[in-house]
Amino acid sequence: MSDEDRRQHVDTVRPVMLRYLDGDLSQDDAAELSESLRHRADLRREFAELLYEHALLAELSKEKEWAPSGSVARIPFLGRLVSVRFWLAAAVALAVLAGWLLLRGSYPPPEITGSARVLDGGTVQRGVLLAAEGTPGGLVLGGYCRVEMAPGTRLQIEGSERSEQVYLTAGKVVCDVDAGKGGLTIRTDLGTVHVSGTRFSVELLAEQGGREMMTKGKAIAVAMAVTVMAGSVEVDFDGGRELLVAGATRVFAAGKGRIEAGKPSYQMHGEEGEWKGRGRIVGMVRKGPRFEITVTDAFGRAAKEVESESLEDGKKAYEVWLAPGRYNVRIDAKGYKPLDLKNLQVKSGTDLRIDLEFSGR
């Protein structure tokens, strides 16, 4: 950072410092100021100067109050030693700030224990994916959330200071949260569990029987089991919120199956005959119900609607002829959550193949 950039940053942060001195600083601004002072010596010097000026002005104000009515207020400490009272005020202000910064700067980073590891081999931080293999692992968030990970568990660290959150994609976690220190949210594709001081577990139950389908490296879960050992939790599921207390176990099952899309691929056919000036979106389904496809253009206008075609052995197929361009596709089937595919590019003389798979029913 250049000297000019540093100066501009100081000018930006100074109003926040002044609001602190005036006792009018929000919690978010306080956290921002704390973080800036911890890492920038020039900001600390600026803040110390503002503290000095603030105490100086307070002393001047008192001197004016002591001046006789109608007289000009004297400034007795200019040209003599500064009063003991002024130095005490400045020292107290600095001590309060130091203690506050110490408390605000002590928030611990995420830590892992046992078999837990970062999947990409990087450092433990917010946004990374964790896995527990073979034996249990663990994750500690903010010093007050202890998350036990059963073997086979996958999760991602999310959230922020004192509002910790993990995204559970597979397996089971057992969580201990100290009361009064912050909250913890366990987010899944099926529902979300909120707590602020309790012991509970969340387990994702995969589809029973057959092959376990994987999407973006995670198993498809058809139910979420929540058990509360102590305290209480709030569970957001299917548009509603439910309170569970100690001793309760509840299985939240997905009411609909899932439609999953395979990896798109292009196959060129040339620009002759029926392919001239248009292309297709096509796909196969090995086993699934009848379904409908609705296509809209980039402006949300209806472009085409088609139904699936039944083939032998229970297979299904679909094809949609379209002019070159970008489209959004929605697949609907009774008993399944609709699947939306966004911003698909159709090329002239080319097939865009996207196979589908139906699961969870």
Residue pairs with C-beta under 8 A, 6 or more apart in sequence:
1 9
6 42
9 40
9 43
10 42
10 43
10 46
13 33
13 36
13 43
13 46
14 46
14 50
16 25
16 29
16 32
16 33
17 33
17 46
17 47
17 50
18 50
19 25
19 29
20 29
20 30
20 33
21 50
21 51
21 54
25 33
30 104
31 104
31 161
34 100
34 101
34 104
34 105
35 105
36 43
37 43
37 44
37 47
37 101
38 101
38 105
47 97
48 94
51 90
51 93
51 94
51 97
52 90
54 93
55 86
55 89
55 90
55 93
56 86
58 86
58 89
59 77
59 82
59 83
59 85
59 86
59 89
60 73
60 75
62 85
63 73
63 74
63 75
63 76
63 77
64 73
67 73
67 74
76 83
77 83
77 86
107 142
107 143
107 161
107 162
108 140
108 142
108 143
109 124
109 125
110 124
110 125
110 126
110 139
110 140
110 141
110 157
111 124
111 139
111 140
112 118
112 124
112 130
112 137
112 138
112 139
112 140
113 137
113 138
113 139
113 140
114 132
114 135
114 136
114 137
114 138
114 149
115 132
115 133
115 134
115 135
115 136
115 137
115 149
115 151
116 130
116 131
116 132
116 137
116 138
116 139
116 149
117 130
117 131
117 132
117 133
117 137
118 124
118 128
118 129
118 130
119 128
119 129
119 130
119 131
119 154
120 128
120 129
122 128
124 130
124 157
125 157
126 157
126 158
126 159
126 160
127 156
127 157
127 158
128 156
128 157
129 154
129 155
129 156
130 137
130 139
130 149
130 154
130 155
130 156
130 157
131 137
131 153
131 154
132 149
132 150
132 151
132 152
132 153
132 171
133 151
133 152
134 151
135 151
136 148
136 149
136 150
136 151
137 148
137 149
137 153
138 146
138 147
138 148
138 149
139 146
139 147
139 149
139 155
139 157
139 166
140 146
140 147
141 147
141 157
141 159
141 164
141 166
141 184
142 161
142 162
142 164
142 181
142 182
143 181
144 177
144 178
144 181
144 182
145 164
145 175
145 176
145 177
145 178
145 182
145 184
146 175
146 176
146 177
147 155
147 166
147 173
147 174
147 175
148 173
148 174
148 175
149 155
149 171
149 172
149 173
150 171
150 172
150 173
150 174
150 203
151 171
152 170
152 171
153 168
153 170
153 171
153 172
153 173
154 168
154 169
154 170
154 171
154 217
154 218
155 166
155 167
155 168
155 169
155 171
155 173
156 166
156 167
156 169
157 166
158 165
158 166
158 167
158 187
159 165
159 166
159 184
159 185
161 182
162 181
162 182
162 183
163 182
163 183
163 185
164 182
164 183
164 184
164 185
165 184
165 185
165 186
165 187
166 173
166 184
166 185
166 186
166 187
167 187
167 188
168 186
168 187
168 188
168 202
168 204
169 188
169 189
169 204
169 217
169 218
169 219
170 204
170 206
170 218
170 219
170 221
171 203
171 204
172 201
172 202
172 203
172 204
173 186
173 201
173 202
173 203
174 199
174 200
174 201
175 184
175 186
175 195
175 198
175 199
175 200
175 201
175 202
176 199
177 183
177 184
177 195
177 196
177 197
177 198
177 199
177 231
178 197
179 196
179 197
179 198
179 231
180 197
181 197
182 196
183 194
183 195
183 196
184 194
184 195
184 196
185 192
185 193
185 194
185 195
186 192
186 193
186 202
188 202
188 204
188 221
188 224
189 221
190 204
190 221
190 223
190 224
190 237
190 252
190 254
191 224
191 235
191 236
191 237
191 238
191 252
192 235
192 236
192 237
193 200
193 202
193 226
193 233
193 234
193 235
193 236
194 233
194 234
194 235
194 236
195 231
195 232
195 233
195 234
197 231
198 228
198 229
198 230
198 231
198 232
198 233
198 246
199 228
199 229
199 230
199 231
200 226
200 227
200 228
200 229
200 230
200 231
200 233
200 244
201 225
201 226
201 227
201 229
202 224
202 225
202 226
203 224
203 225
204 219
204 221
204 223
204 224
205 221
205 222
205 223
205 224
205 225
205 251
206 212
206 219
206 220
206 221
206 222
207 213
207 220
207 222
207 359
207 360
208 222
212 219
212 220
213 219
213 220
213 260
213 357
213 359
214 220
215 260
220 258
220 260
220 359
220 360
221 254
222 253
222 254
222 360
223 251
223 252
223 253
223 254
224 237
224 251
224 252
225 249
225 250
225 251
225 252
226 233
226 235
226 244
226 249
226 250
226 251
226 252
227 248
227 249
228 244
228 245
228 246
228 247
228 248
228 249
229 246
230 246
231 245
231 246
232 243
232 244
232 245
232 246
233 243
233 244
234 241
234 242
234 243
234 244
235 241
235 242
235 243
235 244
235 250
235 252
237 252
238 252
238 255
242 250
244 250
254 360
256 335
256 336
256 337
256 360
256 361
257 335
257 336
257 337
257 358
257 359
257 360
257 361
258 336
258 337
258 339
258 358
258 359
258 360
259 291
259 331
259 333
259 336
259 337
259 338
259 339
259 356
259 357
259 358
260 339
260 356
260 357
260 358
260 359
261 339
261 341
261 354
261 355
261 356
262 283
262 354
262 355
262 356
262 357
264 344
264 352
264 353
264 354
265 352
265 353
266 347
266 350
266 351
266 352
266 353
267 350
267 351
267 353
268 349
268 350
268 351
269 275
269 349
269 350
269 351
270 349
271 277
271 348
271 349
272 349
275 348
275 349
276 348
276 349
277 323
277 324
277 348
278 321
278 322
278 323
278 324
278 346
278 348
279 321
279 322
279 324
279 346
279 347
279 348
279 349
279 350
279 351
279 352
280 319
280 320
280 321
280 322
280 346
280 350
280 351
280 352
281 295
281 318
281 319
281 320
281 322
281 327
281 329
281 344
281 346
281 351
281 352
281 353
281 354
282 317
282 318
282 319
282 320
282 351
282 352
282 353
282 354
283 317
283 318
283 353
283 354
283 355
283 356
284 315
284 316
284 317
284 355
284 356
285 291
285 308
285 315
285 316
285 317
285 355
285 356
285 357
285 358
286 314
286 315
286 357
287 314
287 315
287 358
288 316
288 333
288 356
288 357
288 358
289 333
289 334
289 335
289 336
289 358
290 307
290 308
290 310
290 316
290 333
290 334
291 307
291 308
291 316
291 318
291 331
291 332
291 333
291 336
291 356
292 305
292 306
292 307
292 308
292 331
292 332
292 333
293 305
293 306
293 307
293 308
293 318
293 320
293 329
293 330
293 331
293 332
294 302
294 304
294 305
294 329
294 330
294 332
295 302
295 303
295 304
295 305
295 306
295 320
295 322
295 327
295 328
295 329
295 330
296 302
296 303
296 327
296 328
296 330
297 303
297 325
297 326
297 327
297 328
298 325
298 326
298 327
298 328
298 343
300 328
303 322
303 327
304 320
304 321
304 322
306 318
306 319
306 320
307 318
308 316
308 317
308 318
309 316
309 317
309 318
309 319
310 316
311 317
320 329
322 346
323 346
324 346
324 347
324 348
325 345
325 346
326 343
326 344
326 345
326 346
327 344
327 346
328 340
328 341
328 342
328 343
328 344
329 340
329 341
329 344
330 338
330 339
330 340
330 341
331 338
331 339
331 341
331 356
332 338
333 358
335 361
336 358
336 360
336 361
339 356
341 354
344 352
344 354
345 352
346 352
